[in-house]
Amino acid sequence: MSNLKRKAATIGNEAEAKKPKANGSIASFFGAVPKPAGASPASAPSPAAKFDKAKWVESLTAEQKELLQLEIETLHDSWLALLKDDVTSKEFLELKKFLNRETAAGRKWFPPKEDVYSWSRHTPFNEVKVVILGQDPYHNVNQAHGMAFSVRPPTPAPPSLRNMYIALKKDYPSFIEPANRGGLLIPWADRGVLMLNTCLTVRAHEANSHANRGWERFTQKVIDLVAQKRTRGVVFMAWGTPASKRVQKIDKQRHLVLLSVHPSPLSASRGFFDCGHFRLANEWLISRYGDDGEIDWALRPGNTTKKTIKEALKEVKEEEKSKAVSTETAKGEATANDDIKTKKPESNSDEDDVDSDEEAALEEALKLAEEKIKN
């Protein structure tokens, strides 16, 4: 207990000097100082590659510039720098010609052109912490917008996404589904969750209609780049057999690969609801990046799946008490075995004082932490 007091007394200094660690002490927990705007410790080990976009565009032929206009204008530079050789490949250019023929023939396809690469803009390469793999984009009106499983309002969350909410609620009881049965997952993307479909386009009302045209190779390269260059570690969530095949070669010593059946109503009951992937992802990310690595899975304003300071403080306090009880139990058993009989005092003011001081120390630590957050 005296150790706990010393930690609380020095909390102000430790908050500035120490980075929080997973399962750390109370002091390390309260050391979480708000990071400056734009700072991203979790992404620091993988700096963006220097890329002269203007020079690269200038090197393209007139035909390439025309075919790659969408990539030039809407694919985030952090991704384009890594994929520039892939988009100029013969196979990819043929894919772009195919999409042009679809448009010329009056065949509507989704998502809208400006949203095909929305995943890249909301989750730049250096901010990827989790990859959720999808398959085909939704093929009905006002659904697909470039992120796997996500739909724009007022479209309600499709069945697979509703099942994801159920699994998420089991991992985090504090999770509240979006209002109006919503299914927009952009907040996840902005927090480092890359939601990537296998194919990035689809003909209206025709599932898999753009399969085997070149998207599979392109998106596999995206997966491979993350696995190769995000060396500090990323969580890959692969649900269903097709998705699991795409992560077979990933280094599982460097990354966390979570496999399960697909959240579709056809398979979710065979293990998806209890897979625990959302919590497992966070536990692993915290172990790699510290508290900054944790993903807030909340989608409703004001809601959060992250622990508040008071909740974390309560857990630490309960853990300290549990350890104290275990220690006292062990001492009692040892005393009994040695046949040492002593009379227990009716009142132990020293222990009462320790409990009181512990509470005061914890309250003081909480106040100091809150003041630092405010400042």
Secondary structure, DSSP 4 states (H G I P E B T S, - for coil): -HHHHHHHHTHHHHHHH----TT--HHHHTT-PPPPTT--GGGTTSPPPP--HHHHHHHS-HHHHHHTHHHHHHS-HHHHHHHHHHHTSHHHHHHHHHHHHHHHTT--EES-GGGTTHHHHHS-GGG--EEEE--S---STTT-SSSTT---TTSPPPHHHHHHHHHHHHH-TT--PPGGG----HHHHHTTEEEE-SSS-EETT-TTTTTTSSHHHHHHHHHHHHHHH-TT--EEEEESHHHHHTTTTS-TTTSEEEEE--SSTTTGGGTTTT--HHHHHHHHHHHHH-GGG------STT--SSPPHHHHHHHHHHHHHHHHHHHHHHHHHHHHHTT---PPPS--HHHHHHHHHHHHHHHHHHHHHHHHHH-
